[in-house]
Amino acid sequence: MPNNQTKALVQGSMMVAIFTILMLISAYVPLISIVSLLFAPLPIAWYSANYKRSASIFVAVVGCILTTLMSGIIMLPFALILALLGVVIGSAINLKKSKLYLFMSSGVAVLLSMAIVYVAYVQFAGINIISMSMELFRESYEQSNELAKTMTGQEAFQPELIDALLKTIELTIPATVTISAFMTAFIIITLNLPVLKRLGLDVPKFAPFQQMRLPRSILWYYMIVLSINLFMRPESGSTLDIIVLNVSYVLWMLLILQGISFIHYFISKKGMPNAVKWIATLLALPLSSFMILLGIVDLGFDVRSLVKGKTKE
């Protein structure tokens, strides 16, 4: 038992040191700062996968404190988010959870930690990041308008269009933050799990993207939101309007992903080169309406079995 405790203490100290070094690189070495941030959860995740959760949380807290002492308070929010993410990833591996569970829990961890950081900034520093970002957007558009007016004599954007665009951005901030949190978690998981596997951990695996099938309940949520928009017509800016708008935004993104997944499945079954998949993915955003429709069809009908059957023929 003493040997195990000594080993845990030594390895915990090593992981704290590696985490702190990665955060210092992120703070002081601009060229590779993003790379070091993406891999900063790795030492905490490794330790959390091998030792109990209480010890992992302690290591994460010590890492955050050392990072703050050595690089300043500016790095504390990043350290908090990445250390918590490392604990969640490692705990999921330790408990032998599926990769879907790991992804969902990691996304929630990033989202909650971002919310904590935002509230802390507002309460203790009096800094509203969202309001500041909106002001920067507005100033950027106004400067672009002034430049265009000086060069061509005409405004590039009508003030009404700018106001409507900024209002839409402001109303969809909850959905944007949620999607960003889960995308961040996905990128970090994708990059770190192969490294953790090389370090001897039994990490879970995702099924290929072309096999992705969202729950069919997504269609019911989409129909409910569509019905509210068609028949209730919520007042612009009301609580119901904000909820419906943000839920719609998230559902659109999910259905686009489902549509792209079906395209990948179709291309794979037809034996086309992988380059075609990349081209189809790049065209997904310009053709987002079509991708949403394709995602709905893929979820609502068993079109994949038709593709599979025709391929066999």
C-alpha positions as a printed NumPy array, in Angstrom:
array([[  0.   ,   0.   ,   0.   ],
       [  2.744,   2.56 ,   0.858],
       [  4.465,   1.7  ,  -2.428],
       [  1.24 ,   2.299,  -4.342],
       [  0.71 ,   5.63 ,  -2.594],
       [  4.286,   6.675,  -3.332],
       [  3.855,   5.694,  -6.985],
       [  0.613,   7.642,  -7.214],
       [  2.262,  10.681,  -5.62 ],
       [  5.299,  10.552,  -7.909],
       [  3.244,  10.065, -11.069],
       [  0.794,  12.743,  -9.947],
       [  3.681,  15.187,  -9.516],
       [  4.957,  14.299, -12.986],
       [  1.535,  14.846, -14.566],
       [  1.15 ,  18.196, -12.785],
       [  4.569,  19.236, -14.107],
       [  3.731,  18.186, -17.683],
       [  0.333,  19.927, -17.534],
       [  1.931,  23.124, -16.204],
       [  4.659,  23.057, -18.87 ],
       [  2.053,  22.652, -21.633],
       [  0.061,  25.58 , -20.244],
       [  3.23 ,  27.715, -20.015],
       [  4.026,  26.894, -23.641],
       [  0.483,  27.974, -24.529],
       [  1.024,  31.26 , -22.707],
       [  4.5  ,  32.16 , -23.929],
       [  5.193,  30.337, -27.225],
       [  2.734,  31.7  , -29.831],
       [  3.674,  29.408, -32.729],
       [  2.695,  26.18 , -30.949],
       [  0.294,  27.544, -28.33 ],
       [ -2.808,  25.998, -29.932],
       [ -1.143,  22.569, -30.205],
       [ -0.088,  22.632, -26.548],
       [ -3.596,  23.679, -25.484],
       [ -5.141,  20.784, -27.398],
       [ -2.843,  18.282, -25.692],
       [ -2.869,  19.904, -22.237],
       [ -5.628,  17.548, -20.913],
       [ -3.465,  14.516, -21.802],
       [ -1.44 ,  14.178, -18.544],
       [ -4.517,  14.724, -16.36 ],
       [ -6.501,  12.224, -18.458],
       [ -3.735,   9.603, -18.163],
       [ -3.564,  10.016, -14.396],
       [ -7.352,   9.978, -14.022],
       [ -7.552,   6.769, -16.07 ],
       [ -5.115,   5.03 , -13.708],
       [ -6.071,   6.372, -10.278],
       [ -9.233,   7.154,  -8.32 ],
       [-11.223,  10.261,  -9.052],
       [-10.455,  12.12 ,  -5.808],
       [ -6.708,  11.889,  -6.481],
       [ -7.259,  12.997, -10.079],
       [ -9.254,  16.047,  -9.007],
       [ -6.5  ,  16.958,  -6.54 ],
       [ -3.866,  16.695,  -9.301],
       [ -6.035,  18.851, -11.593],
       [ -6.479,  21.521,  -8.893],
       [ -2.739,  21.616,  -8.175],
       [ -2.069,  21.919, -11.92 ],
       [ -4.468,  24.887, -12.167],
       [ -2.844,  26.6  ,  -9.157],
       [  0.702,  26.146, -10.479],
       [ -0.334,  27.345, -13.929],
       [ -1.856,  30.497, -12.413],
       [  1.19 ,  31.176, -10.233],
       [  3.651,  30.783, -13.095],
       [  1.742,  32.348, -16.003],
       [ -0.733,  34.715, -14.364],
       [ -4.463,  34.81 , -13.78 ],
       [ -5.106,  35.094, -17.534],
       [ -4.388,  31.366, -17.997],
       [ -6.612,  30.189, -15.126],
       [ -9.813,  29.878, -17.251],
       [ -7.985,  27.739, -19.838],
       [ -6.369,  25.624, -17.115],
       [ -9.74 ,  25.076, -15.425],
       [-11.49 ,  23.98 , -18.622],
       [ -8.687,  21.684, -19.819],
       [ -7.945,  20.143, -16.403],
       [-11.634,  19.34 , -15.852],
       [-11.808,  17.867, -19.348],
       [ -8.793,  15.692, -18.587],
       [-10.415,  14.363, -15.409],
       [-13.649,  13.535, -17.266],
       [-11.85 ,  11.775, -20.149],
       [ -9.685,   9.735, -17.785],
       [-12.62 ,   8.795, -15.547],
       [-14.631,   7.561, -18.538],
       [-11.67 ,   5.393, -19.635],
       [-11.175,   4.122, -16.079],
       [-14.864,   3.141, -15.849],
       [-14.754,   1.413, -19.283],
       [-17.458,   3.658, -20.7  ],
       [-18.32 ,   3.873, -24.388],
       [-16.868,   6.585, -26.576],
       [-20.332,   8.135, -26.941],
       [-20.53 ,   8.477, -23.151],
       [-16.996,   9.892, -23.14 ],
       [-17.911,  12.421, -25.839],
       [-21.152,  13.531, -24.193],
       [-19.632,  13.846, -20.721],
       [-16.633,  15.729, -22.129],
       [-18.882,  18.125, -24.03 ],
       [-20.955,  18.801, -20.914],
       [-17.75 ,  19.329, -18.891],
       [-16.459,  21.913, -21.381],
       [-19.858,  23.624, -21.476],
       [-20.173,  23.802, -17.668],
       [-16.611,  25.017, -17.187],
       [-17.144,  27.714, -19.84 ],
       [-20.297,  28.816, -18.021],
       [-18.406,  28.97 , -14.71 ],
       [-15.645,  31.038, -16.302],
       [-18.198,  33.414, -17.853],
       [-20.062,  33.928, -14.568],
       [-16.765,  34.427, -12.722],
       [-15.681,  37.091, -15.2  ],
       [-19.004,  38.928, -14.844],
       [-19.22 ,  38.678, -11.035],
       [-15.605,  39.25 , -10.002],
       [-14.033,  41.196, -12.855],
       [-17.081,  42.989, -14.218],
       [-16.211,  41.755, -17.709],
       [-19.048,  40.567, -19.937],
       [-17.317,  38.652, -22.712],
       [-20.499,  38.353, -24.777],
       [-21.285,  42.083, -24.656],
       [-17.681,  42.933, -25.51 ],
       [-17.739,  40.521, -28.463],
       [-20.959,  42.031, -29.78 ],
       [-19.478,  45.524, -29.535],
       [-16.39 ,  44.374, -31.427],
       [-18.613,  42.852, -34.142],
       [-20.56 ,  46.089, -34.435],
       [-17.409,  48.231, -34.598],
       [-15.939,  45.919, -37.236],
       [-19.046,  46.21 , -39.433],
       [-19.161,  49.984, -38.972],
       [-15.492,  50.332, -39.916],
       [-16.085,  48.166, -43.002],
       [-19.   ,  50.413, -43.953],
       [-16.911,  53.559, -43.519],
       [-14.112,  52.091, -45.644],
       [-16.534,  51.022, -48.379],
       [-18.219,  54.447, -48.323],
       [-14.846,  56.193, -48.663],
       [-13.766,  53.99 , -51.582],
       [-17.04 ,  53.536, -53.498],
       [-19.391,  56.149, -52.088],
       [-21.83 ,  53.444, -50.999],
       [-22.27 ,  51.463, -47.791],
       [-21.372,  47.788, -47.977],
       [-24.013,  46.876, -45.389],
       [-27.284,  48.578, -44.625],
       [-27.608,  49.55 , -40.917],
       [-30.88 ,  47.598, -40.687],
       [-29.161,  44.472, -42.027],
       [-26.311,  44.839, -39.522],
       [-28.769,  45.282, -36.636],
       [-30.772,  42.215, -37.703],
       [-27.597,  40.125, -38.106],
       [-26.203,  41.152, -34.719],
       [-29.551,  40.495, -33.055],
       [-29.672,  36.994, -34.569],
       [-26.098,  36.32 , -33.412],
       [-26.956,  37.522, -29.911],
       [-30.116,  35.385, -29.709],
       [-28.293,  32.245, -30.898],
       [-25.362,  32.585, -28.481],
       [-26.586,  29.667, -26.268],
       [-26.683,  27.289, -29.241],
       [-23.389,  28.601, -30.62 ],
       [-21.644,  28.129, -27.266],
       [-23.124,  24.624, -26.888],
       [-22.025,  23.527, -30.364],
       [-18.578,  25.092, -29.819],
       [-18.169,  23.245, -26.503],
       [-18.981,  19.863, -28.038],
       [-16.811,  20.536, -31.098],
       [-13.91 ,  21.446, -28.797],
       [-14.451,  18.253, -26.804],
       [-14.6  ,  16.184, -30.001],
       [-11.356,  17.65 , -31.383],
       [ -9.491,  17.128, -28.105],
       [-10.803,  13.564, -27.736],
       [ -9.873,  12.73 , -31.338],
       [ -6.32 ,  14.003, -30.846],
       [ -5.666,  12.636, -27.355],
       [ -7.187,   9.146, -27.418],
       [ -4.643,   7.718, -29.898],
       [ -1.829,   9.014, -27.664],
       [ -3.461,   7.509, -24.568],
       [ -3.771,   4.217, -26.444],
       [ -0.04 ,   4.282, -27.211],
       [  0.56 ,   4.858, -23.506],
       [ -1.083,   1.511, -22.786],
       [ -4.649,   2.507, -21.981],
       [ -7.691,   0.639, -23.284],
       [ -9.523,   3.511, -24.948],
       [-13.022,   3.228, -26.498],
       [-13.591,   3.539, -30.236],
       [-16.17 ,   5.337, -32.335],
       [-17.893,   3.565, -35.177],
       [-16.916,   4.991, -38.599],
       [-18.595,   8.344, -39.34 ],
       [-20.488,   6.809, -42.252],
       [-22.252,   4.483, -39.768],
       [-23.506,   7.353, -37.593],
       [-27.241,   7.163, -36.876],
       [-28.784,   9.763, -34.598],
       [-31.806,   8.802, -32.47 ],
       [-35.068,   9.021, -34.397],
       [-36.422,  11.188, -31.595],
       [-34.474,  14.028, -33.284],
       [-37.194,  14.023, -35.954],
       [-39.911,  14.486, -33.31 ],
       [-38.023,  17.403, -31.765],
       [-37.656,  18.915, -35.217],
       [-41.381,  18.5  , -35.959],
       [-42.306,  20.101, -32.615],
       [-40.05 ,  23.106, -33.262],
       [-41.365,  23.4  , -36.831],
       [-44.978,  23.275, -35.587],
       [-44.312,  26.002, -33.006],
       [-42.832,  28.233, -35.714],
       [-45.705,  27.565, -38.125],
       [-48.722,  27.72 , -35.829],
       [-47.735,  29.625, -32.682],
       [-45.386,  32.146, -34.303],
       [-43.55 ,  33.275, -31.14 ],
       [-43.015,  36.997, -30.75 ],
       [-39.539,  38.078, -31.819],
       [-37.202,  38.304, -28.835],
       [-39.57 ,  36.478, -26.467],
       [-38.349,  33.624, -24.275],
       [-40.141,  31.042, -26.431],
       [-38.66 ,  32.568, -29.592],
       [-35.121,  32.387, -28.151],
       [-35.606,  28.768, -27.043],
       [-37.054,  27.693, -30.397],
       [-34.339,  29.529, -32.337],
       [-31.506,  27.928, -30.37 ],
       [-33.032,  24.436, -30.441],
       [-33.57 ,  24.825, -34.196],
       [-29.94 ,  25.816, -34.636],
       [-28.711,  22.709, -32.802],
       [-31.143,  20.415, -34.663],
       [-30.067,  21.828, -38.027],
       [-26.443,  21.082, -37.217],
       [-27.297,  17.511, -36.168],
       [-29.356,  16.876, -39.302],
       [-26.577,  18.294, -41.505],
       [-24.151,  15.853, -39.872],
       [-26.626,  13.024, -40.483],
       [-26.936,  14.04 , -44.125],
       [-23.153,  14.126, -44.561],
       [-22.926,  10.722, -42.884],
       [-25.38 ,   9.297, -45.439],
       [-23.369,  10.817, -48.293],
       [-20.223,   9.158, -46.909],
       [-22.112,   5.852, -46.615],
       [-23.356,   6.106, -50.215],
       [-19.893,   6.98 , -51.567],
       [-18.306,   4.116, -49.62 ],
       [-20.849,   1.577, -50.84 ],
       [-20.356,   2.704, -54.431],
       [-16.604,   2.252, -54.101],
       [-15.779,   5.864, -54.927],
       [-12.424,   7.362, -53.814],
       [-12.141,   9.111, -50.446],
       [-11.474,  12.423, -52.21 ],
       [-15.162,  12.468, -53.197],
       [-16.088,  12.33 , -49.495],
       [-13.99 ,  15.409, -48.795],
       [-15.554,  17.294, -51.703],
       [-19.053,  16.342, -50.497],
       [-18.205,  17.488, -46.97 ],
       [-16.926,  20.859, -48.237],
       [-20.168,  21.336, -50.195],
       [-22.294,  20.537, -47.144],
       [-22.485,  24.092, -45.757],
       [-23.414,  25.816, -49.064],
       [-25.991,  23.036, -49.571],
       [-27.102,  22.986, -45.924],
       [-30.842,  22.969, -46.761],
       [-30.396,  19.899, -48.945],
       [-28.262,  18.217, -46.258],
       [-30.968,  18.843, -43.643],
       [-33.564,  17.249, -45.941],
       [-31.215,  14.339, -46.604],
       [-30.658,  13.9  , -42.869],
       [-34.425,  13.803, -42.274],
       [-34.912,  11.206, -45.023],
       [-32.022,   9.104, -43.689],
       [-33.473,   9.095, -40.165],
       [-37.1  ,   8.652, -41.175],
       [-36.713,   5.99 , -43.828],
       [-34.474,   2.955, -44.196],
       [-32.767,   4.256, -47.345],
       [-29.415,   2.754, -46.381],
       [-30.768,  -0.761, -46.845],
       [-31.878,   0.236, -50.358],
       [-28.388,   1.535, -51.141],
       [-26.865,  -1.625, -49.681],
       [-29.245,  -3.852, -51.673],
       [-28.575,  -2.098, -54.965],
       [-24.84 ,  -2.276, -54.324],
       [-25.054,  -6.06 , -53.862],
       [-26.975,  -6.378, -57.109]])
